[in-house]
Amino acid sequence: MTPFVLPRESRFSDSSYGVLYAADTIDTALRESGHHQALRLAATAAPAGTTVPMFAFSIRINTTVIDVRSPAQEDSAIYDHDSYIASQTLGRNVRKAGHNGLLYNSVRNTGGECAALFWPDAVKGARSDHEWRYYFDGKQISEYAQVA
């Protein structure tokens, strides 16, 4: 529920509504979330050696979503690595049209796939999976370790 209760700016939201992001594999989830954690840590001048606990959840998507994963979309502005202008416009329009979310190609893990879900009821069967530790080297997340 956190993304819906505490919305923030993201690829498909300008922060006026929340989005739950999910990935098809743990590797894709680590790379996507690691990128964003590194940006937050760098913005706060966190020192090298900072660790961040993160938790993985397994979910089932309980709805139909708009699929924008086609290879032709790879060069689309919605996949810009740094600017969310086009993707936020798409997210706002898709949500306003009453759709529940999007399937899209991972920007941080070539070949990975992600979902952006606009409503809590789009998810079914969420369960805690594993705890992870992200290690920040002062610029990026340089290591991910699963906590036993």
Backbone bond lengths (Angstrom), bond angles and torsions (degrees), N, CA, C in turn:
res aa  C-N    CA-C-N  psi(-1)  N-CA   C-N-CA  omega(-1)  CA-C   N-CA-C  phi
1 M - - - 1.450 - - 1.525 111.83 -
2 T 1.316 118.01 -19.31 1.464 120.69 -174.02 1.526 113.32 -51.80
3 P 1.334 120.51 -46.76 1.470 118.57 -178.36 1.528 113.32 -61.55
4 F 1.324 116.72 -25.98 1.461 119.96 -178.06 1.532 111.95 -87.61
5 V 1.319 116.25 -27.36 1.468 121.10 179.73 1.532 110.85 -85.43
6 L 1.320 116.21 -35.29 1.470 122.21 -178.96 1.527 110.00 -123.50
7 P 1.331 117.23 69.28 1.478 118.91 -176.91 1.524 111.64 -65.72
8 R 1.322 115.20 146.68 1.468 120.69 174.74 1.513 108.94 -142.54
9 E 1.304 114.36 164.31 1.459 119.45 -179.56 1.526 109.46 -61.78
10 S 1.324 114.93 138.67 1.461 120.77 -179.62 1.529 108.49 -156.19
11 R 1.303 116.34 -175.02 1.463 120.11 -176.46 1.528 112.31 -54.33
12 F 1.328 118.48 -43.10 1.456 120.59 -175.66 1.526 113.92 -112.46
13 S 1.333 118.37 16.48 1.466 121.16 177.96 1.523 110.92 -145.31
14 D 1.334 114.78 140.76 1.464 120.43 175.68 1.531 111.68 -88.99
15 S 1.301 118.39 9.30 1.466 129.34 -179.96 1.522 112.83 90.28
16 S 1.328 118.83 2.12 1.462 120.23 177.09 1.535 111.16 -81.50
17 Y 1.323 117.92 -9.25 1.465 123.95 174.53 1.522 107.39 -152.87
18 G 1.315 115.73 158.58 1.459 120.49 -177.88 1.515 112.66 -92.18
19 V 1.315 115.01 156.84 1.461 122.43 177.21 1.527 107.94 -137.60
20 L 1.315 116.57 131.74 1.454 121.72 172.47 1.521 107.23 -94.12
21 Y 1.327 115.78 123.67 1.456 120.66 178.96 1.521 109.10 -102.50
22 A 1.333 116.15 139.52 1.454 122.33 179.29 1.526 108.40 -138.40
23 A 1.317 115.37 157.63 1.466 120.85 -179.73 1.523 109.83 -127.79
24 D 1.327 115.31 159.03 1.461 120.42 -177.09 1.522 113.14 -76.12
25 T 1.325 117.86 -23.67 1.464 121.41 179.84 1.526 109.01 -138.51
26 I 1.319 115.85 161.45 1.463 119.60 177.93 1.532 109.96 -65.47
27 D 1.323 118.24 -34.95 1.466 120.70 178.51 1.524 110.99 -60.55
28 T 1.321 116.70 -45.44 1.468 120.24 177.94 1.521 110.25 -64.33
29 A 1.330 117.61 -43.38 1.468 120.86 179.12 1.533 111.15 -60.95
30 L 1.327 117.99 -42.17 1.466 121.18 179.22 1.520 111.05 -63.58
31 R 1.309 117.65 -45.55 1.472 120.63 -178.70 1.524 112.10 -66.01
32 E 1.333 115.93 -42.76 1.469 119.53 179.45 1.531 110.81 -65.83
33 S 1.318 117.04 -52.47 1.470 119.49 -177.82 1.527 111.23 -69.64
34 G 1.318 117.32 -33.57 1.466 120.50 177.76 1.517 112.49 -62.63
35 H 1.312 116.74 -39.98 1.463 120.87 177.58 1.526 110.43 -58.95
36 H 1.324 116.29 -46.84 1.462 120.45 -176.86 1.528 112.25 -72.57
37 Q 1.322 116.97 -34.27 1.470 119.24 174.54 1.528 110.40 -64.74
38 A 1.323 117.59 -40.62 1.466 120.92 179.26 1.529 110.70 -62.54
39 L 1.327 117.89 -40.49 1.470 120.30 177.13 1.524 111.08 -61.52
40 R 1.333 117.21 -43.90 1.470 121.03 179.49 1.523 110.98 -64.15
41 L 1.322 116.76 -44.26 1.465 120.36 -179.25 1.523 111.28 -65.78
42 A 1.317 117.30 -41.48 1.464 120.73 178.23 1.523 110.91 -63.79
43 A 1.334 116.98 -38.73 1.465 120.91 -179.28 1.523 112.53 -65.91
44 T 1.327 116.79 -24.77 1.464 120.77 179.28 1.522 111.89 -99.41
45 A 1.328 116.20 7.58 1.468 122.33 -178.94 1.527 111.91 57.00
46 A 1.333 116.05 37.28 1.460 120.25 175.81 1.527 108.99 -61.59
47 P 1.308 117.22 139.59 1.471 119.35 -178.24 1.524 112.73 -75.43
48 A 1.319 115.12 156.15 1.457 120.32 172.30 1.521 107.60 -56.37
49 G 1.314 115.68 142.10 1.456 120.49 -178.22 1.518 113.34 97.70
50 T 1.333 116.86 -6.90 1.462 120.11 177.38 1.528 108.99 -65.08
51 T 1.321 116.68 136.18 1.457 121.00 175.11 1.525 108.90 -114.61
52 V 1.314 114.92 148.90 1.461 121.32 -179.26 1.527 108.08 -129.04
53 P 1.330 117.43 123.90 1.470 118.30 173.64 1.524 110.03 -78.78
54 M 1.299 116.54 135.60 1.462 122.18 178.99 1.531 107.59 -134.18
55 F 1.318 115.54 154.57 1.451 120.38 -178.02 1.515 109.62 -125.58
56 A 1.323 115.91 134.62 1.463 121.84 177.78 1.525 108.47 -98.92
57 F 1.315 115.18 141.78 1.455 121.87 176.38 1.510 108.73 -126.45
58 S 1.311 116.41 144.19 1.459 121.62 171.82 1.519 106.93 -97.35
59 I 1.331 116.45 136.54 1.467 120.95 179.52 1.512 109.35 -136.75
60 R 1.310 115.26 163.70 1.464 121.86 168.44 1.518 106.47 -118.32
61 I 1.312 115.86 135.15 1.462 120.14 176.40 1.526 106.89 -79.80
62 N 1.320 114.49 124.52 1.459 122.30 -171.35 1.533 111.87 -104.88
63 T 1.314 117.43 33.51 1.461 119.51 -174.18 1.523 109.52 -163.18
64 T 1.311 116.31 172.86 1.458 120.63 171.50 1.524 108.03 -94.18
65 V 1.302 115.12 146.94 1.459 121.65 -177.89 1.525 109.56 -134.28
66 I 1.319 115.86 162.66 1.463 121.97 178.16 1.535 108.07 -79.30
67 D 1.307 116.76 130.04 1.463 122.22 -177.07 1.532 110.03 -99.75
68 V 1.329 117.26 115.08 1.470 121.63 177.24 1.534 110.45 -116.47
69 R 1.337 116.89 31.16 1.467 121.38 -176.26 1.513 115.05 -86.70
70 S 1.310 120.57 1.55 1.456 120.71 -174.84 1.533 111.28 -60.16
71 P 1.344 116.50 147.20 1.464 119.80 179.33 1.530 112.89 -55.98
72 A 1.311 117.28 -30.40 1.468 120.37 179.29 1.527 110.99 -63.51
73 Q 1.320 117.39 -24.68 1.457 121.85 -179.35 1.531 112.43 -78.66
74 E 1.315 118.35 -15.99 1.467 121.78 -175.50 1.523 113.39 -51.91
75 D 1.327 117.78 -35.89 1.458 121.27 179.91 1.523 112.32 -92.06
76 S 1.317 116.93 1.51 1.454 121.63 -179.47 1.526 110.40 -65.75
77 A 1.318 115.57 150.29 1.468 121.41 178.83 1.523 112.02 -63.57
78 I 1.338 118.75 -17.45 1.462 118.71 177.74 1.519 111.48 -67.97
79 Y 1.329 117.30 -15.83 1.460 121.83 178.93 1.526 113.10 -102.13
80 D 1.307 117.99 13.65 1.461 121.12 177.48 1.527 109.08 -56.90
81 H 1.315 116.72 135.66 1.468 120.99 -177.23 1.512 113.12 -71.00
82 D 1.322 117.81 -25.07 1.461 120.39 -173.27 1.519 115.06 -121.77
83 S 1.317 118.42 -26.58 1.461 121.47 -177.05 1.523 110.52 -107.44
84 Y 1.329 115.58 133.05 1.460 121.05 179.47 1.529 112.21 -105.69
85 I 1.297 118.74 12.27 1.463 121.22 -175.52 1.529 111.07 -58.37
86 A 1.317 118.34 -54.23 1.470 121.68 -177.57 1.528 111.41 -68.10
87 S 1.318 117.59 -41.33 1.466 119.65 -177.78 1.522 111.45 -70.24
88 Q 1.330 118.21 -34.78 1.464 119.86 176.46 1.528 110.99 -66.76
89 T 1.310 116.69 -37.74 1.469 120.26 176.39 1.528 109.71 -62.77
90 L 1.322 116.94 -45.47 1.463 120.89 177.61 1.529 110.26 -60.22
91 G 1.328 117.41 -49.27 1.461 120.96 -179.53 1.521 112.12 -57.53
92 R 1.319 116.75 -46.71 1.467 121.39 179.76 1.527 110.80 -60.40
93 N 1.340 117.28 -44.98 1.463 121.43 -178.27 1.529 112.26 -67.65
94 V 1.319 116.72 -40.83 1.470 120.96 179.64 1.530 109.74 -66.58
95 R 1.317 117.27 -43.44 1.473 121.38 179.19 1.530 110.63 -65.93
96 K 1.322 116.36 -44.78 1.472 120.85 -179.75 1.533 111.14 -62.04
97 A 1.322 116.94 -32.24 1.464 121.79 178.73 1.535 111.66 -75.59
98 G 1.337 116.97 -2.36 1.458 120.85 175.68 1.512 115.43 93.32
99 H 1.327 117.91 7.88 1.462 120.41 178.77 1.530 109.90 -80.98
100 N 1.317 115.26 155.72 1.467 121.26 -173.51 1.514 115.38 -89.06
101 G 1.318 117.18 -13.99 1.452 118.88 -179.69 1.511 112.43 165.55
102 L 1.334 114.07 -170.18 1.464 122.77 -176.69 1.526 110.19 -134.47
103 L 1.310 116.40 146.93 1.462 122.48 164.53 1.513 106.02 -105.74
104 Y 1.333 117.46 133.63 1.460 120.36 -177.82 1.522 110.39 -147.65
105 N 1.315 115.77 162.87 1.460 121.10 178.46 1.526 109.84 -75.38
106 S 1.318 116.46 140.59 1.456 120.28 176.64 1.518 110.07 -62.23
107 V 1.308 116.37 137.28 1.465 121.40 176.78 1.519 110.19 -85.45
108 R 1.309 117.79 -26.59 1.472 122.07 -173.24 1.521 113.91 -101.73
109 N 1.333 117.81 -8.02 1.460 120.96 -178.46 1.526 108.80 -142.16
110 T 1.316 116.67 98.24 1.462 122.03 -178.19 1.521 110.32 -52.53
111 G 1.315 115.50 128.20 1.461 121.60 -179.73 1.521 113.05 91.85
112 G 1.325 117.73 -13.99 1.458 120.98 178.37 1.517 111.22 -81.02
113 E 1.306 115.38 157.43 1.451 121.01 179.33 1.519 109.66 -127.41
114 C 1.341 115.61 148.73 1.459 121.51 -176.99 1.521 110.42 -134.55
115 A 1.323 114.42 163.12 1.455 121.52 173.62 1.517 108.20 -126.69
116 A 1.321 115.69 143.19 1.463 123.37 172.49 1.523 105.60 -118.40
117 L 1.337 116.56 115.64 1.463 121.33 -174.47 1.517 109.79 -111.55
118 F 1.338 115.82 131.01 1.464 121.44 -172.20 1.526 114.70 -93.34
119 W 1.324 119.01 -11.04 1.465 121.57 -175.06 1.522 109.70 -137.35
120 P 1.313 118.67 143.45 1.478 121.27 179.86 1.526 113.22 -59.17
121 D 1.328 118.22 -35.57 1.461 119.12 -177.35 1.531 113.07 -75.56
122 A 1.322 117.32 2.19 1.468 120.73 174.65 1.527 111.03 -76.92
123 V 1.335 116.07 -9.13 1.469 122.16 -177.20 1.523 109.27 -113.69
124 K 1.311 115.02 138.11 1.460 120.31 176.43 1.525 108.20 -133.86
125 G 1.310 115.94 146.53 1.457 120.52 172.55 1.519 114.64 67.93
126 A 1.332 118.24 34.02 1.467 119.72 177.73 1.525 109.64 -65.66
127 R 1.325 115.62 134.16 1.464 119.40 176.06 1.522 109.17 -144.38
128 S 1.307 114.43 145.14 1.457 120.47 178.55 1.522 108.50 -65.40
129 D 1.317 115.98 136.83 1.457 120.16 -176.74 1.526 110.62 -109.81
130 H 1.328 117.61 -74.88 1.462 121.33 -178.55 1.519 110.25 -143.14
131 E 1.308 114.14 156.38 1.459 120.42 171.34 1.525 107.58 -96.19
132 W 1.339 114.97 143.92 1.453 122.36 179.86 1.519 109.57 -127.88
133 R 1.318 116.64 155.70 1.460 122.27 170.44 1.522 106.76 -117.81
134 Y 1.340 115.29 128.70 1.454 121.68 176.17 1.516 106.68 -102.39
135 Y 1.318 117.31 133.92 1.463 122.98 -179.46 1.523 109.35 -110.00
136 F 1.318 115.11 119.78 1.464 122.88 -177.56 1.519 108.87 -95.87
137 D 1.344 117.81 126.87 1.467 121.47 -178.26 1.531 112.90 -97.72
138 G 1.315 116.72 11.82 1.456 121.42 -178.70 1.517 112.60 103.35
139 K 1.345 116.45 -17.80 1.464 121.66 179.02 1.522 112.43 -131.04
140 Q 1.311 116.28 -37.32 1.459 120.57 -175.88 1.523 109.69 -148.51
141 I 1.319 115.05 169.84 1.456 119.59 171.23 1.527 105.39 -80.12
142 S 1.309 115.67 114.01 1.461 119.84 -173.69 1.515 113.29 -98.50
143 E 1.330 116.55 -12.19 1.461 119.56 -178.59 1.529 109.47 -154.50
144 Y 1.314 115.07 145.09 1.458 122.98 174.87 1.517 106.91 -124.14
145 A 1.331 117.51 131.09 1.449 119.99 178.92 1.521 109.63 -130.58
146 Q 1.309 115.12 128.79 1.470 120.09 176.54 1.518 108.20 -76.22
147 V 1.317 116.58 132.41 1.461 121.79 178.06 1.526 107.82 -88.07
148 A 1.304 115.21 129.86 1.485 120.43 -176.36 1.495 113.48 -64.50
